[in-house]
Amino acid sequence: MLLPDRNTVDRLLRHYRAQERTVLARPWDLSARRRFEDTAYTLCVLMGERTAREAVLAAERYVAGTRPVSPPALEGLPRA
């Protein structure tokens, strides 16, 4: 499995948290919300997760150096 660069994930995670604070402080700012959503999407893609919450948690684990949890196998299919 290919893993993203840890420094890139760390930088993107810090960027996500900063944008999160901005959106919470100014919920009416649509351009800030779009940037926040774009960053969340990028985290989802990098971490292979479907939701921003899952991606952020996976990114935090990854940056901290713990092994990512492998997704459960589909029922009836062997794990790769």
C-alpha positions as CSV (number, residue, x, y, z in Angstrom):
1,M,0.0,0.0,0.0
2,L,1.3,3.4,-0.9
3,L,1.3,5.9,1.9
4,P,1.4,9.7,1.6
5,D,4.3,11.8,2.7
6,R,4.0,12.3,6.4
7,N,5.1,16.0,6.2
8,T,2.5,16.7,3.6
9,V,-0.3,15.1,5.7
10,D,0.9,17.0,8.8
11,R,0.9,20.3,6.9
12,L,-2.5,19.6,5.4
13,L,-3.9,18.6,8.8
14,R,-2.7,21.9,10.4
15,H,-4.2,23.8,7.4
16,Y,-7.5,22.0,7.9
17,R,-7.6,22.9,11.6
18,A,-6.8,26.6,10.9
19,Q,-9.6,26.7,8.3
20,E,-12.0,24.9,10.7
21,R,-11.4,27.7,13.2
22,T,-12.0,30.3,10.5
23,V,-15.3,28.7,9.4
24,L,-16.5,28.5,12.9
25,A,-15.7,32.1,13.5
26,R,-17.2,33.3,10.2
27,P,-19.9,30.8,9.1
28,W,-21.3,33.2,6.5
29,D,-18.0,33.4,4.6
30,L,-18.7,31.1,1.6
31,S,-15.2,31.3,0.2
32,A,-13.7,30.2,3.5
33,R,-16.2,27.3,3.6
34,R,-15.2,26.2,0.1
35,R,-11.5,26.2,1.0
36,F,-12.3,24.2,4.1
37,E,-14.3,21.7,2.1
38,D,-11.6,21.4,-0.5
39,T,-9.0,20.7,2.2
40,A,-11.3,18.2,3.8
41,Y,-11.7,16.4,0.4
42,T,-8.0,16.4,-0.1
43,L,-7.5,14.8,3.3
44,C,-10.1,12.2,2.4
45,V,-8.3,11.3,-0.8
46,L,-4.9,11.1,0.8
47,M,-6.0,9.0,3.7
48,G,-8.4,6.8,1.7
49,E,-11.4,7.7,3.8
50,R,-15.0,8.6,2.9
51,T,-15.7,11.3,5.4
52,A,-13.7,14.3,6.6
53,R,-14.0,13.1,10.2
54,E,-12.6,9.7,9.4
55,A,-9.8,11.3,7.3
56,V,-8.8,13.7,10.0
57,L,-8.7,10.9,12.6
58,A,-6.6,8.7,10.2
59,A,-4.3,11.6,9.5
60,E,-3.8,12.3,13.2
61,R,-2.9,8.7,13.8
62,Y,-0.6,8.6,10.7
63,V,1.3,11.8,11.7
64,A,1.6,10.5,15.3
65,G,3.3,7.4,13.9
66,T,0.7,4.8,14.8
67,R,-0.2,2.3,12.2
68,P,-3.4,3.0,10.3
69,V,-6.2,0.6,10.9
70,S,-7.0,-1.5,7.8
71,P,-10.6,-1.4,6.6
72,P,-12.7,-4.5,7.3
73,A,-12.9,-7.0,4.5
74,L,-16.0,-7.2,2.5
75,E,-18.2,-10.0,3.6
76,G,-17.4,-13.2,1.6
77,L,-14.2,-11.8,0.1
78,P,-10.7,-12.7,1.4
79,R,-8.4,-10.0,2.6
80,A,-5.6,-9.0,0.3
